Amino acid sequence: MEIQHPTTDRTGRTPEAFRQNIVNNLYYSRGANVQSASNYDIYMALSRTVRNHLVERFRRTVDMRYAVNPRFVYYLSAEYLLGRQLPQNLLYSDTGELAGAALDGSQFPMTTMIEQDVEPGLGNGGLGRLAACFLDSLATLDIPAIGYGIRYEYGIFRQEIRDGYQVEQPDEWLALDFPWEFAQPDDMIPVGFGGHAEHYHDAHGHVRARWHPAEQVMGEPHHILVPGYGTTTVNFLRLWRARATAEFDFRLFDIGDYASAVQAKVHSENISKVLYPNDNTPQGRELRLRQQYFFVACSLRDIIDRFLRCGNPIEDLAEKVVIQLNDTHPVVGIPELMRLLIDEYDLEWHAAWEITGRVFAYTCHTLMPEALEKWPVSLFERLLPRHMVIINEINRRFLADVSARYPNDYDRLSRLSLIEDGGERQVRMAHLAVVGSFSVNGVAELHSQLLKDRVLRDFYELWPERFNNKTNGVTPRRFIRLANPRLSGLISDTIGDGWLRDLDRLEQLESHAADAAFRAQWRAVKTANKVDLAAVILARTGCVVDPNSMYDVMVKRLHEYKRQLLQALHIITRYNRLVADPTLDLTPRTFIFGAKAAPGYYMAKLIIKLINAVGEVVNNDPVAGKLMKVVFLPNFNVTLGESIYPAADLSEQISMAGKEASGTGNMKFALNGALTIGTLDGANIEIRERVGAENFFHFGLTVEEVFALKAQGYRPMDYVAAAPELEKALKQIASGVFSDGDPTLFEPIIRTLLDRDEFLVLADYAAYIESQEEVDRAYRDEETWTQRAILNAARCGFFSSDRAMRQYAEEIWRVKSLPVK
């Protein structure tokens, strides 16, 4: 890069001006110079140059919204998985070509710059990826919205695989500067914990309460710009960092007790240190509740401040504010808003509750009982004493209404109560969410129906009008345009680029599926993507895979209900068949896994070990290794997913029916032309309905059959006895074939399967193997497989997060687009 002197124009749109602005930022922001700049120096200067183009749009967005004073959506989520920001912001600011031309001929190619871009690990899985998609779509649709969350210093852990085991390493995404955020330390918000509440009489003789916290921390806001695609709108994500009220106790520091001097600071700032501390201990549970209240308290203060700054009276809060609770993590916001309205804005209970009930809407993301959070009453009373009083009062009034409607129905009262009695008394956060919200939605048609029929049945009977479905979606900008530029280019060349803002236009591809020339182009794209992924696999695992083999992919969070074990049993069965008959004509396959197990989830971590152990045996077998490879890609995240989704031939969506709320990986795979093998669970059902049953490999028990089998008494050994190949696979695992002769290593897995098999792995095994045989036959017909792949992509336009956000906006939030002029 040639030496140039700084100038003042920050948003020039010629290669020369853009290059000059990189130099400007190198000097003024980095304090570096061209002669000695490192790759990271240039990356930081480039990122700030791109950010400047967004800042101008952000200013216009803010100015217009203050002038119009529209109704706002506030999205509260404990997780966001944003992915790399540089490639997205280059696309959304329309500076990709400018930046490429500016760097052209230098020793700093764009690929190297993107490699410097760190992905913020602010989430655990699908919940965080969905939240990021939703923010993207809200900005693209010009909807006034702000996201709120926690700025975890150490996000989801960085996963390494050592000797087949998961090893967690710190995710130090903030080890260096993060150029996409703006810190605002002058705008901190105090948050209290503990202490006690006292009652007093106000000037009108009314009894009021005042909370006196025993400790206080400060919430420091950092915001990340969220631009829309093809629009001027730039929303933002506001993340809270915990700061101590005092850096250290100077008295203790002065006498040499340095550790004690900073103890309060460490205790306060632990709140935003790490994503989801292990809550298997009392200390972990307390820290997790502290996290949830901290980010909600900061966010509500910020929301109300914004509302009042526009000259609105507090009584009109519900007219201008709607808050979407993304799962149960932010539900403590309901009693917190009540506390603010009653204790600090002097509203009476009835008025405050009427406002609260019109402000909050709740999305439930699970069918798993353990994921419907509950907190010990004793912990709530100690940590948030005023909130516990408010929750008890909400519960008292709510149960009085229920009792009036269902006299003497004490079982119903017990089931509906916000407080679970029996043993340790606990606050049921999902119940609180339903009682305090005007809308409750599931995230796929089946999921929403199961919420009404089973999980929240009593509430549905009480308030059927509150319940609705909003099937999830993903953003095509990141998961096709950025992840799969080859396919994106082919689609745009064929039907134009309007599909990036209107994904339903993909249906225009359907007429091209019968065109042999188009199918050849489609296959060429897939092959090139598979070659790229093979290089990633080699670099990360040392395993050589054949791009001409079928890429059979299962990447998602590791949980028993997602049934990675079922795929492992299939692989062992396939291996045994090849060993028994080396001449067997099987379709060559590369089995690709990617998954993180929660650090405290022993069984999930043991399954990772089993998958790697099976891969070690299969990959090194002189016969089977020629037709099979098993790969476990470590540290699955958004960035790695962007390499995997475009290359997949077969998408594994094999959870036990009735356990997966929706899934979004299933949508990403289908939109990138992978065929799905799956159960009728979550959004799989809707994908199958849209792509056609003939383009979807369905197997397994339905939800109704699952419930019936469990009701009659499920006996796993019956299914083992009926399937000799299954019995053999289990005996091999148990005897140490995949553990160097150690029969104890995987004994917990065998015992779990044979004793209870909670997720019916063995019951669905035979149907799964049969469906996989059908996959083999189908893949051999190259032309027909390609045609089916094209139809999968063409018919999945419904699964856009833009569509989902339109439905939320129109049917729940009652907000309108406000294009920025």
N, C-alpha and C positions, 0 to 999 in steps of 0.2 A: 504494500500500500504506500503510495507516494506521500511525502510530507506536505501537509497543508496547515495553514494557520486557522484558528477558530474564527467562526462568524456567529451571527445572531439568529439567522433564520432556522427554525427548528423543524419545519414541516415541508421543506422543498420536495417537489415530486419529479425531479430529474435525477438520473444516476449520479451526476456531479454533485448536486445539492445533497443527495442522500449520503454520498461518501463524505462530504464535508461535515455533515451532522454526526456521522460516526466519529470523525476526528474531534469534533467539538466535545462530544460526550467522553471521549477518551481523555481529553485534557481536563475538562471541568468537573466531570463526575468521578473519574477514576484517578485523576492526578497522575496519569501515565503519559507516555509519549510514543509516537509511532515507531521510533527506532528500536525500542526495547519491549514493545507490547507483546504479551503472551496471548495464547489462544483465548484464555479466560478474559483478559482485558478487552480484547476485541468483541467477544461475546457480550460482555456487559455493556460496552458502548453501543453495539448493534441493538441490543434489547431495549435500551433506553431511547434509542432513536425511533424504534418501532413504537414504543410506548408513547412517545410524544405525539405521534399521529392519532393515537387513541384519546389522549388527554384533551385535545381540541374538541373532539366529538363529545367527550364526557362533559366538558364545560357547557356545550350547547344543550346537552340533555338536561343537566341540572338547572340551567337558567330557565328552560321552557317549563319544567315541572314546577318550579317555584312560582312561576307566573300563572300556571293553569290550576295548580292545587288539585290534582286528580286523586282518585281512590288508588291506594298502593297495596301491593301484595308483599308480605314479608315472609320469607321462607326460612324456617328454623330447622336446622339439621345438624346432628352431631358429626356427620361425615360428609366430606366432599373429595372425590377423586378426579382432579381436574385434568390430569395428563400434562404433557409438556405444553408450555405456553407459547414458546417462540414460533413453532410452525403454525399454530392456530392464529396467533395475532398477526403474523405476516399475511395469512390468507384474508382475515377479517378486515385488516386495514388496507388491503389491496396494495401492499408494498413488497410482495414476494419477488416480482420481477425487478423492481428498483433495487432491492437489497442484493439480489443475485448479480445484477449488472455492476453495482457498486463494489462488490467483492471480487468480481471477475478479474483474473490476472494477478491477484494477490496470493500470499501464502496462507490465506485464511478462507478456505472454501466453506460454502454454506453447510455441507454435511458435517464438517468439524464443529461449526457453530452450534448446530442442533444437538450434537453429542454433548456439548457443555450444559445444555438446558436440563435442569433437574426437575423431576416430577414431584410435586408436593404429595406426600403420602398421608393425606388427611382423612383416610377412610379405610374400611376393612374389606369391602366387597361391593356387591350390587347396590346397596343403599347409597353409598357415596358416589358411585358412577352414575346412578340415576339422578341424584341431586345435581351433579355437574351438567348432565344433559338438559335438565329442566331449566337451569339458569341460562344456558346457551339459547334455548328456545324462547324463553321469556324476553330476552333482549332482541332476538331475531324477529319476534312478533310485536315489538315496540310496546310491550306491556310494562308499566312502571312497577319495578320490583327490586328488592334488595334481599340478598341471602345473608344469613347469619350463622356463624359457627365458632369453632375453637381453633386457634392457631397453635396446634400441637408442635412443640419444639422437636419431638421425636415422633414421627407418624407411625403408620403401620410398619412393623419391623422389616428389615432387609433379610430375606431368607437365603441361607446357604445350605447346600446339601453336602454333608460329610459322612462318608461310609453309609450312605443311604438314608441318614437321619436328617430331619430338619434342625437347623441351628439358627437361632434368632440373633441377629446383629442390629445395633441401633441404626435407624434410618435418619441419617444426619443431613436432611435436606436443607437445613439452615446453616450447615458448617461454613459455607461461603455466603456472600450476599445473594439475596433473591431479588432480582431487578424488577419484578412485576408487582410488588406491593408498595403501598404508601403507609408508613408508620405515622400515627398521630398521637404522640405521647402527651400533648397538651389537651387532649380530649378524653382523659381517663374517667372511669366511672367507679365509684366505691361499691363494694359488695360485702355484706355482712354475713357472719355465721355464728351460731350458738347464742349464748346470752339468755335473755328472758323478755317477755312482753308485760307491760304494765297497763292497767286501765285507768282512765281519768275522765273527767267531765269537761266537755268543750264549752265555749262561750254561750252556747244555746242549751246547756244542761244535758246534752246527749253523752252517753257513755262511749268513749273512744279507746283505742288501743295504740300503744306506742312500743315499737320493738327496740330493745337495747342490745345489739349484738356484742358478743364478747370479743370478737376479732373482726378484722376488716382486711380485705385485699382490694387491689385496684385492677380494673380491667382496661388494658391499653388496646385501642382499636388499630387494626391494620386492614387496609382494604385493597382488594385486587380487582382491576377493571374487568368487566364481562361484556365484551362487545357483541352486537348482533351481526349476523351475516347479511350483507346486501342492504344495510340500513345505517342510518346515522346514530341510532340509539346505542348508548353504552351504559349498562347497569353496573352494579358492583357487588362483590362479596365482602362482607365485613367480618373479620376474624378477631377474636379476643385473646389477648395474651395476659396472663396473670402476673401482676407486679406487687411487690411488697409495699406497704405504706412507709416503711423505713428501711434503708439499706442495711444498717447494722446498729447494734447497741454499743455506742462509743465507750461507755463505762467499762463494759466487759472487754472490749477491744483494747482499751488502754491498760488493763491489768494483764493482758496476754492470753485471755481465754478467747482465742480467735474463732474456734468452732461454735461456741455458744453465742458469740457476737452476731453471727450471721444465721443462726438457727431459724429465727422467725422469717427471714427472707426466703430461705430454702423451703420452709413449710408452705409459705404462701404461693411461691412460684411453681411448686410441684403440680398445682392444679392444671396447668397447661403444658406440662412436660411431655406426657406420653399419651398416645391414643389408647383408650380402653385398658386401664390397669387391670391386672388379673383380680377378679372379684371373688376368688375362692377364699379370701381371708377377710376378716372384719375391716382391716386397714384398707384393703383394696376396694371393698364396697363403699366405705366412707368417701374415699377419694373419687370414686365414680359419681356418687351423688353430688359431691362438691363441684365436680366438673359441670354436671348438668345444670345445677342451679346457677353457677357462676356465669355461664354463657347466656342463659335465659334472662337472668337479672340484668346483665349488661345490655342485652338486645332490647328488652322491653323499655328500659330507660331511654335508649337511643331512639326507639320508635316513637315514644311519647314526645320526646324533645323535638323530633322532626315534625310531628303532627302539630304541636303547639307553636312552633316557629312560623308556621304558615297562617297563624292567627285563628286557628280553630279552637272552639271551646271543648273542654274535656268531655262534656256530655255528648258530643258528636263523634266520639272516637270510632264507633262502629260504622259510621257513614263513610269514613275515609281510610279505615285500616282493616285489613283482613290478614290473619296470621295462620299460615299452614304449618301444622306440627308434623314433621316427617318422622313418623314412628313415635314410640313412647318417650324417647330420650328428652325432648323439650317440654313434656307435659306438666312439669312443675311450674311452667309459665302460667297455668290457669290460676292456682292460688296466689302466685306472685302478682298477677294483674289485679286480682281482688284486693290484695294487701295495698297496692299502690293507690287504687281508686278509693278505698275506704279510709286508710290511715293517712295518706298524704294529700289526697284531693277531696277528702271530707264528703264523699258520696255515701248515701245510705245503702244498706245491704241490697235491697231490691233493685235499685238503679244500677249499682255496680255489677250485680249478677246478670242483669238484662244486657248490659254492654258486653260483658265477658262472653256470654253465650252467643252473641252475634259476631264476635271478633274471631274466635278460634274455629278452625276446621282441622280435622284429624285424618291422617292417612295411616292405616294399619298395614304393615309390611310382612306379617308373619301369620303362620298357623301353629307355630311351635309354642306350647305353654310356657317354656322357660324363657322365651323371648318377649313375652308380655310381662314387662318389668313389675316387680314388687319390691317395696322397701320396708324394712322393719320399722314399726311405729316408734320403737325406742330410739332408733337412729334418727328418724325425722324429728322427734321431740328434742333431741339433743342438738342437732345441727341446724334445724329450721323450726324453732318452737312456735313462732307466730303462724307459720304456714300450716303446721299441724292443727292448730286451733281452727284455722279457716277451713281446712279439709274436713275436720269433724263437723263443722257447722254446715258445710255443703252437704255432707252425708246425712246429717240429721234432717235437714229440710227435704232432701231428695227422698229418703226413705218414708218420710211422712206422706209425701205425694203418692209414692208407690202403695203404701198401706191404704190410702184412701181409695185407690183404684182397684186394689186386690186385697180386700179385707181378710185378715186372719191367714194370709198366705205367707207363713213364716219362712218356709223353705225358699220362696222367691226373694224375700227380703234378704236372706242370708246370701243367696247367689248374686244379688245385685249390689250389695253393700260395697262401698269404696274401701272398707276395712275388712280384711279376711281374718276371722277369728279361728281358734283352734290351734294349739301350739303357739308359736310366736306370731303375734298380731302383725299384719303387714298391710301397707297401703297398695292397693291395686291400681297401678298407673293407667292401664288401658281403660278401666272403669271410669276413672277420673276424666280421661280424655273424652269418652263418649258423653258423659254427663255435662261436661263444660264446653262442648262444641256444637255447632249447628249442622255440621256435615261430617259423616264418617264414610270413608271410601276404602274399598279394597283395590288391588292393582291388577287384577285379571278377572274375567267373568266367573271362573270356577272359584277363585279365592273369595271374591265378594259374596258369592252364594254360600260358601262355607262359613263365612263370618255371620251371615244371617241365620243359617240353619243350625250352627253348632257353637262356634267360639263366642259369639255375642248374641246368642239367640234371644235371651230375655230382654236385652236392650232393643233388639229389632221389634219384638212384640210390643214394646212400650212406645217406640218412636220409629215406625217403619219409614217415615218421610225423611229421616236423617241419613239413611243408608243409600249408597250409590256405588257404581263401579267406574273406575278410570283405569283402563288397561295401560300399562307402561309403554314407553317408547324410547328410542335412542336417537341421537342427533346424527343425521347422515353426513354432516360436515366433517365430524371427526372420524366416524367409523366407516365411511366410504371414501370421501374426498381426500382426507389426510392419510388414512390408513392404507388405502388402496388406490393410489393415483393412476395406476394402469387401467383398472376397471372404471374408475371415474371418467377417465379420458375416453374410453370406449363408449360409455353410456352417453356422455355429452356429445360425442361425434355422431351418435346415432339418433338421439331424440332432443338434443339441445341441453343447456345446463339449467333450465328452469326447475328440474327435479330437486335441486339442492334446497329450494325453499318450498317446494310442493312435491313431497315424495310420492304422492299418488300418481304422478306422471310416469313413474317406473312401469306402470301397466302398458305403456306404449312399447316396451320391449317384448311383450308377449308375441306380437306379430312377427318378430324377428327370430323367435326360437326355432321356427321351422326352416330357417335359412342356413344352409350348410356353411356358407362363407362366414356368416356371423358366428356360428357355433365354433368354427375354427379360430376366429379371433378371440372368442371367450376362453377357449382352451389354452391359447397361447398366453393370455393374461394369467390364468391360473397356474400354468407351468412355471412362468417366470417368478410368480410369487412363491411357489414351492421351492424353487432353487434358492431364492433369498432366505427363506426360513431354514432350509438345510444348512446354509452358511451360519445362521444364528445358532442352530443346534450344535454344530461342530464347535463353534467358538465357546459356547457355554458349557457343553457337556463332554466334548471330545468324541461324540458318537457320529459316525458317518451314516447318513440315511439316504435312501434313493428317492429323488424327486418324482420318479415315475411310479412309485408305490402310492397306494391310497393313504392320504393323511387322515387318520381317524383321531379326532381331537376331543379331549375333555379338559377344559380349563374353567375353573370356578373355585370358590372357597371349598376347603376340605371339610365336609360334614358327613356323618353317617347317612343322613337321609338323602343326600345327593347320590349316594351309592357308587362311589369310585370302586368299592369292593366288587360290585357286580361286573364292572369292566375288567377288573383284575382276574376274576374267575373265568371270564370269557377268554382272556389272553392265555391263561394256563390251559384251558380246554383246547384252544387252537394249537398251542405248543405241543400238547400231548398227541394230538392227531397227526401232526407232522413227524414227530419222533416215531410214532407207530408205523407211519407209511410215508417215507420221504418222497414218494412219487405223487403224493396227493396234489391235486390241481387247485391250490388255494390262491386267491388274489393277494399279491404282495401288499403288506400294510405296514405303515409306521404309526404306532400308537403314541400319541403325544399328550402328556399330562402337564398341567400347571395348577398349583393350588398352595395356599398357605393354610396351615392349621393354627387355631388359636393356641397361644403358648401354654395354656393350662389344660388343653383338650388332649388327654393322653391317647385315647383310642384313635383320634384323627392323625396324630403324629405317628402312631404305629402303622397305620394304613399307608402313609407315605413311605415308611421303611419297607413295607411289603411290596409296594409297586416298584421301588428301586431294586429290591432283591430279586423279584421276578424278572425285571429287565436285565439284571446282571447274568442270570442263567440263560435267558432266551437269546440275548444279543451275542453271547459267546458260544452258543451251540453251533456246531459246524453244519448242521442240517437246517434247523429252524431259523437260525440267524440270517440265512439267505433270503427268506421270505417274510421275516418279521423283525421289527425293531421296536423296543419300548424305550421311550425317552421321557424323563421328568425334567422339565425346564424350571430351574429355580427362580424365585423372586418374581412370580407372576404379578404384573401390574398393568396399568393402562398402556404404557409404552410397549411392553412385550406383547400385549394383546393386539396391538396395531400391526404387529408382524405375523401374528398367528391367524387372526380371523380371515384375512384375504387368501391364505394358503390352504385352508381346511377343505377337504372333500366331504367329510362326514362329521356332523355335529352331534355329540353325545349329550342328550337331555333326559336322563334316565332315573330321576328322583322317584321315590315311591309316591303314587298318586295321592294327593291330598296334603302334601307337605311343602311343595315349592309355591310360594305366593304367586310369583309371575315368572321371574327370570328375565334378564335382558341379553345375556350372552346368546340365547337361542335366536333372538332377533338379529344380532350382529352377524352371526354365522349365516343365517338365511339370506340377509341382504347382500352378503358377499358371495352368494352362490354355492353355499354348502347345503347338502341335503341333511335332514334331521332324522335320527333314530331316537324315539322317545316314548315316554308314557303319556297318558292323557292327564297331564298335571300342569298347573299354572297356565302360562300363555301358550304352551305347546298346543293346547286345544284350539286356540284361535289361529295359530299359525297353520295348523293342519286344515282347518276349515277354509282358510284363504288360499293356500297353495294347492289344495286338492289332496285327498287321501292317497291318491296314486303317486304323489310326489313326497310322501312322508312315510317313514318306516315305523309303524306303530306296533307296540307290544305291551303286554303286562296287564295287571289288574286295574280296573277302574276304581274310582273313589268308593262307589257303592260296594264293589266286591271286596275292597280292602276292609271296610267296616264290617261287612258280613263275615269275612273270614276270621277277623279278630273276635267278633262276638261269639262265634261258634266254638272258638278255642283253637288257635293256630298251633300246629305241631310241626316244627321245622324238620324233624327227622323223617316225616312222611315224604317230604319232597326230596330228601337225600336218597331214600330207599328207591324212589321212582326214577332216579337219574344217575346211572352208573358213572358217567363222566363227571358229574358234580361230586359224587362221593370220592372219586379218585383225586380230584383237585384238592378237596378239603384234607384228605389223608396226606397228600404231598406237603401241604402247608404245615400240617400238624407234626409230620415226621421229621421235618428239617431239610427237605429238598431245597428250599429257597433260603435256608439260614445256616448253611455250612454244617448241617447235621444236628443243629441245636433244636430239639423239639419244644423247648420252653419259650423261645422268642415270640412266636406268633400265637401261643396258646390262648392269650386273652381274646384274640379275634375269633378263633375257632369256638371258644366257649360262648362268646356273645352270639354267634350265629346259631349254634346248635341248641343253646338253652332258651333263647327268647327271640332272636332275629326280629327286633322291633320294627325294622324297615323292610321286611319281607324280601330280602335279597334272594333267599333260596326259593321262595314261592314264585318269583318272576324269572328265575334262571332259565328254565327250559324255553319259555316264550322268547326270551332275549337271544338265546343261541339260535333259535329258529329264524328270528328276524335278522340276525347278523348273517346267516346263510343267504337270506334273500338279498341283503346288501351286496354280498360277494357276486351273486349272479347278475345283479343290476349293473355293477361297476364295469363288468366286462364288455357291456354294450356302450362303447364310448360316446357314440352320437346321441343315444337316448338319454344317457346320464347327463350329458351337457345340456340337452334340451330341458330336462327336469331341473337342472341347476338354474338355468335362465328363468324358468317359470317361478322358482322359489323367490328369486330377487324381484321379478316383475310384479308378483302378487303380494309383496310384503310392505307396500307403501304405507299401509295403515299403521305400521309400528314405528312411526316417527314421533319423537318427543314434541315436535311442533303440534301434531294432532292432539296429543295428550294435554298440552298446555292450553290449546284452544278450548278443549272441553272443560278443564278446570276453570278457566277464565269465564266462560259463558254460563256454566251450570253450577259452579260452587261460589266463585269469588265475586261475580258480577263486576268485573273490571273490563275496561276497553283499551284497545290499542291507542297509543298516543304517539304517532310518528313525529320525530324531531325534525324541525324545519332547518 
